Amino acid sequence: RFVFNFGKGAFAKSTMLKKLNAGDRVGACNEFLRWNKAFDPRTGKRVVVRGLTLRRAAEREVCLGNIR
């Protein structure tokens, strides 16, 4: 679901995937925190979204919980 929401292309180039492929599962989980931005059509820039920040923190905790 995460990859679907952000896009396969973006995920394929991500540090998260690189860390997963390198066996750094904790580092990969921590990468969730970086994926908290959305495109603002008014400015044409990506901006931090509070709801995404909270969601990514929760996803990180689930990810880390699966490692422990």
MODELLER restraints for C-alpha pairs under 7 A, 6 or more apart:
rsr = mdl.restraints
at = mdl.atoms
rsr.add(forms.Gaussian(group=physical.xy_distance, feature=features.Distance(at['CA:3:A'], at['CA:11:A']), mean=6.28, stdev=0.5))
rsr.add(forms.Gaussian(group=physical.xy_distance, feature=features.Distance(at['CA:11:A'], at['CA:17:A']), mean=6.79, stdev=0.5))
rsr.add(forms.Gaussian(group=physical.xy_distance, feature=features.Distance(at['CA:16:A'], at['CA:28:A']), mean=4.62, stdev=0.5))
rsr.add(forms.Gaussian(group=physical.xy_distance, feature=features.Distance(at['CA:16:A'], at['CA:31:A']), mean=5.50, stdev=0.5))
rsr.add(forms.Gaussian(group=physical.xy_distance, feature=features.Distance(at['CA:19:A'], at['CA:25:A']), mean=6.73, stdev=0.5))
rsr.add(forms.Gaussian(group=physical.xy_distance, feature=features.Distance(at['CA:19:A'], at['CA:27:A']), mean=6.28, stdev=0.5))
rsr.add(forms.Gaussian(group=physical.xy_distance, feature=features.Distance(at['CA:19:A'], at['CA:28:A']), mean=5.21, stdev=0.5))
rsr.add(forms.Gaussian(group=physical.xy_distance, feature=features.Distance(at['CA:20:A'], at['CA:28:A']), mean=5.64, stdev=0.5))
rsr.add(forms.Gaussian(group=physical.xy_distance, feature=features.Distance(at['CA:26:A'], at['CA:64:A']), mean=6.54, stdev=0.5))
rsr.add(forms.Gaussian(group=physical.xy_distance, feature=features.Distance(at['CA:29:A'], at['CA:60:A']), mean=5.26, stdev=0.5))
rsr.add(forms.Gaussian(group=physical.xy_distance, feature=features.Distance(at['CA:29:A'], at['CA:63:A']), mean=5.66, stdev=0.5))
rsr.add(forms.Gaussian(group=physical.xy_distance, feature=features.Distance(at['CA:29:A'], at['CA:64:A']), mean=6.23, stdev=0.5))
rsr.add(forms.Gaussian(group=physical.xy_distance, feature=features.Distance(at['CA:30:A'], at['CA:60:A']), mean=6.21, stdev=0.5))
rsr.add(forms.Gaussian(group=physical.xy_distance, feature=features.Distance(at['CA:32:A'], at['CA:56:A']), mean=5.39, stdev=0.5))
rsr.add(forms.Gaussian(group=physical.xy_distance, feature=features.Distance(at['CA:32:A'], at['CA:59:A']), mean=6.97, stdev=0.5))
rsr.add(forms.Gaussian(group=physical.xy_distance, feature=features.Distance(at['CA:32:A'], at['CA:60:A']), mean=5.74, stdev=0.5))
rsr.add(forms.Gaussian(group=physical.xy_distance, feature=features.Distance(at['CA:33:A'], at['CA:53:A']), mean=6.81, stdev=0.5))
rsr.add(forms.Gaussian(group=physical.xy_distance, feature=features.Distance(at['CA:33:A'], at['CA:56:A']), mean=5.48, stdev=0.5))
rsr.add(forms.Gaussian(group=physical.xy_distance, feature=features.Distance(at['CA:33:A'], at['CA:57:A']), mean=6.04, stdev=0.5))
rsr.add(forms.Gaussian(group=physical.xy_distance, feature=features.Distance(at['CA:35:A'], at['CA:56:A']), mean=6.97, stdev=0.5))
rsr.add(forms.Gaussian(group=physical.xy_distance, feature=features.Distance(at['CA:36:A'], at['CA:48:A']), mean=5.71, stdev=0.5))
rsr.add(forms.Gaussian(group=physical.xy_distance, feature=features.Distance(at['CA:36:A'], at['CA:49:A']), mean=6.05, stdev=0.5))
rsr.add(forms.Gaussian(group=physical.xy_distance, feature=features.Distance(at['CA:36:A'], at['CA:52:A']), mean=4.84, stdev=0.5))
rsr.add(forms.Gaussian(group=physical.xy_distance, feature=features.Distance(at['CA:36:A'], at['CA:53:A']), mean=4.93, stdev=0.5))
rsr.add(forms.Gaussian(group=physical.xy_distance, feature=features.Distance(at['CA:36:A'], at['CA:56:A']), mean=6.68, stdev=0.5))
rsr.add(forms.Gaussian(group=physical.xy_distance, feature=features.Distance(at['CA:37:A'], at['CA:46:A']), mean=5.74, stdev=0.5))
rsr.add(forms.Gaussian(group=physical.xy_distance, feature=features.Distance(at['CA:37:A'], at['CA:47:A']), mean=5.05, stdev=0.5))
rsr.add(forms.Gaussian(group=physical.xy_distance, feature=features.Distance(at['CA:37:A'], at['CA:48:A']), mean=4.34, stdev=0.5))
rsr.add(forms.Gaussian(group=physical.xy_distance, feature=features.Distance(at['CA:37:A'], at['CA:49:A']), mean=5.58, stdev=0.5))
rsr.add(forms.Gaussian(group=physical.xy_distance, feature=features.Distance(at['CA:38:A'], at['CA:46:A']), mean=5.12, stdev=0.5))
rsr.add(forms.Gaussian(group=physical.xy_distance, feature=features.Distance(at['CA:38:A'], at['CA:47:A']), mean=5.55, stdev=0.5))
rsr.add(forms.Gaussian(group=physical.xy_distance, feature=features.Distance(at['CA:38:A'], at['CA:48:A']), mean=6.61, stdev=0.5))
rsr.add(forms.Gaussian(group=physical.xy_distance, feature=features.Distance(at['CA:38:A'], at['CA:49:A']), mean=6.60, stdev=0.5))
rsr.add(forms.Gaussian(group=physical.xy_distance, feature=features.Distance(at['CA:39:A'], at['CA:45:A']), mean=5.69, stdev=0.5))
rsr.add(forms.Gaussian(group=physical.xy_distance, feature=features.Distance(at['CA:39:A'], at['CA:46:A']), mean=4.29, stdev=0.5))
rsr.add(forms.Gaussian(group=physical.xy_distance, feature=features.Distance(at['CA:39:A'], at['CA:47:A']), mean=6.33, stdev=0.5))
rsr.add(forms.Gaussian(group=physical.xy_distance, feature=features.Distance(at['CA:40:A'], at['CA:46:A']), mean=5.86, stdev=0.5))
rsr.add(forms.Gaussian(group=physical.xy_distance, feature=features.Distance(at['CA:40:A'], at['CA:47:A']), mean=6.49, stdev=0.5))
